[in-house]
């Protein structure tokens, strides 16, 4: 998947980057951090599509679709859509990037129909770095034993059962391991797995959005506003459906014409 240079420049400009980042670890860090602070991880468009009975491709099925809606409405997407978009942007800038496949380990049984989780790997010289639009872990993670003590992210890369894993904390939830299964997946895998998520996504049934700040992460998770502050403490506030829509506009910059279409949560 690729995007035209003109679209890449539009995206970088909206992200606040007036230049192509250097093809170095520092340049990759700048681009990834800016993504985490600019592009939300959310299920807004899918919630609207399902509630309105709209058929056709899933939102963000192509990078062009993902970015055209982000530029106009401020919406992001879930893992397959957002990783496909970031892959295309990294390629346009000139980075060597590979699709990855993984799974989020969970105490709950994983359905055989689960499409798993997408992620990305960027190669710089002889090193690989993980960049993930779901975890929003604040900096590219080296594919080696590594641990951050940062109170907001606190990510750890480690080996377990023969696989590399990223241990992280979803907003408002317990820590979990993302087990990295494949580091050079075919480009065909993403649209296929994206389609499989149509009826088997863990993000169905309730609004979900999160975006990183410079020293915090803020989101809406199953009817609650959740903020993880600079100390790593999470603060919860219950929101009505109306309050969720207002917050989408005022906190996350989602266009009002989109926010008003978000349906009420189906699950508590």
N, C-alpha and C positions, 0 to 999 in steps of 0.2 A: 504494500500500500504506500502511496506517495501523494504529496501535495505539490502544487505549483509554487515556484519561488515567490510569486506575488502574494499568495495566501500565507506562506510562512512569514513573510515580512509583516503582514497585517497582524498575525498572531503575536509575533515578537513585540511589535509596537504596543499592542494592547497590554501585554505583560509588563511593559515598561522597559524593554530592552531595545535600544536604538541601534544595536549592532549584533552581528553574529558572534556568539561566544566562542572563545578560543577552543580548539580541539584538544583540551587538556583536562586534568582532573578539576582544576579550578574553574574552567569554563563549564564543564558538566555540572559541577556543584551550583554555579550561578543559575544555569538554566533550570535545573531540577528544583532548587529552592523557590525560584520564581513561579514555576508551575504550581507547586504546593500552596503558594500564597495567592494564586490568581485563579486557578481552575478548580471548582469544587468537585468532590466525589459525591454524586447524587443519583437518585432514581426518579427525578422529577418528570422527565419526558415519558419514561416508561409507565409511570403511574397514570399519567394523563392518557396515554395511548390505550392502556388496558381499560380504564374506566369509561372511555368514550367508544370502545369497541372498534378502534381503528385497525385495519389490517395492513399488510405490507411489511417492509423491512423494519426491524427494530430501530429505535433512535440511536444515532451514532454508528450505524452499520458501516459507514465509510468515514474516513477522516474529514473529507469535505463536508459531509453532513454534520459531523460533530462540531467542527470549527465554525461553520456558518451559523449555527445556533448559539454557540458560545459568544461569538462576536456580536451577534444581534441581541440575544436575550440573557446571556450570562450563565446559561445552563452548562453542566458538565455531563457526566455519565457514570455508569458502573464499570467494572474492571475490563471487560472485553472492548467496549467502546473507547474508554479513556486510554487504555494501553495501545490500541490501534492508532489513536490520534497522536499520542506522544511518540510512538515509533516513527510515524511519518514526519513529525517535526524534527526529531533527532536526525533522521536520514537527510532531510532537507538542509539542515545546518552542516552536515558532513561527518557526524559521528558514525562509528561502526556499531550497529545495534542489532540485537537478536531477540526474537520472540522467545519467551519462556513459559513453561507450564508448571503449575504447582497446585497444592491443595492446602486448605486451611484445616488443620487438625482441630477437632471439636469434640467435646464430650457427647454431643448428639450424634447418632448414626448418620453417615453421609449416604444419600440416595445414590443408587447405581446410575441414575440419570443425571446426576450432578455434572455440570460442565467443568467443575474445578475452578481454578483461579489463574488468570493470566498475569504475567509480570514481564519485565524487560531486563536484558543484560547489555551493558555497553563495554566494549573492549577498548582499552587504552594501552597501547604497547603490549606487554605480556600480562596485563592485569584485567580482571573482569569486575565490573561494578553493577550492583542491583539498583534499579530505579523503579519505584512502584507507585502508581497513582491511587491505589486503595489505601495503603499503609501510611502514605504521606510522612515518611520517616525523616524528613528534614535535610538529609544529605545522602548522596550516593553511598551505598554500603559495599565495602570491599568483600569479594567472595573469598573469605578466609576467616579464621577464628577472630572475632572482633566484638567489642562491647562498648556501648555508649552509656555514660552515667547521666546523660542529660535528663532533667526531671520531667520534661514534656514528652520526649520520644523514648529514651532509654532502650534503644533497640540492641539486640544481641544476635550475632551470626555464629552458628555452631553446627557441629556434625551430630547426627543422631540416626541410628539404624542405617548407616551407609549413605545418608542424604544430607546435603546442606539444608539448614533451616534458618528462618528469620523469626526470632521471638519478638513479639510486639504487643501493644495494648490497643485494641479498638476503642474508640471513644465510648465511654459509658459501659464498657464490658470488661471481662477478665482477660488476662494475657493469653495469647495463643501462639502456636508455632505455625508458620507458613513453610511447608515442606517443599523444597524445590526439586521437581521431578525431571524436567527437561530444559536444557539451556540453549537449544538451537532448533526450536520447533518450526515446522513449515508454516508459511504465511497462510496456507489454506485452513490451518487448524482454528484460527481466530474467528473467522466468520461462521464456521461450522459450530464451534462451541458457543459463540454468541447466540446463534439461533436456538441451540439446545437450552439456553437460559430463559427462553420465552415463557415456559411454564414451570421451570424448576429452579427459580432464583431464590436465595435466602433473603433477598431484598424486596420481595413482593409483600403487599398488604399494608405497608405503612411508609410514610415519607421518611427518607433518610438523606441527610446532606452533612458533609463536614468539609472544612477548609482550614488549613494551617495559617497561623499568624507568625510574627517574628518570634514570639515567645509563648505561644498558646495554640490550642486547637479548639475550634468552636463548631457545634453542629446541632442538628435536630435528630433525635434517635427515638423512634416509637413514642411520639407525643411529648417528648421532653427536650428542652434546650439544655445542652450539656457543654460546659466550658472546662477544659483542662488548663489551669493557669500556670504561670511561670514556676510555681513550686511543685507542679505535678498533681495538685489537688483538683478533683473534679467536682463541679457545682451543678446541681440539677434543679430545673424549674419546669413544672408541668405547664403545657401550653394547650389552649383550646385550638380548634381548627382555624378559627379566624386569626388568632395570634401567630400560628405557624405561618400563614400566608403573609402577614405583615412583616414577620421576621425575615422571610425569604427576600422580600424587597429591600428592607431597611438594613439588614445585616449582611446579606449575601449578594446583593446587587442583581437579583433575578428580576427580569422585566415584569411589571405588574400584570400585563396581559397574559403572561404564562402562569404567574403565581396564583391568579384567581381560578385557574382551571384545575389546580391540584385537588384531588378528591380527599374526603375525610378518610382517616385511617380505618382499616378493616379489622385490625387486631389491636389489643391494648398494649 
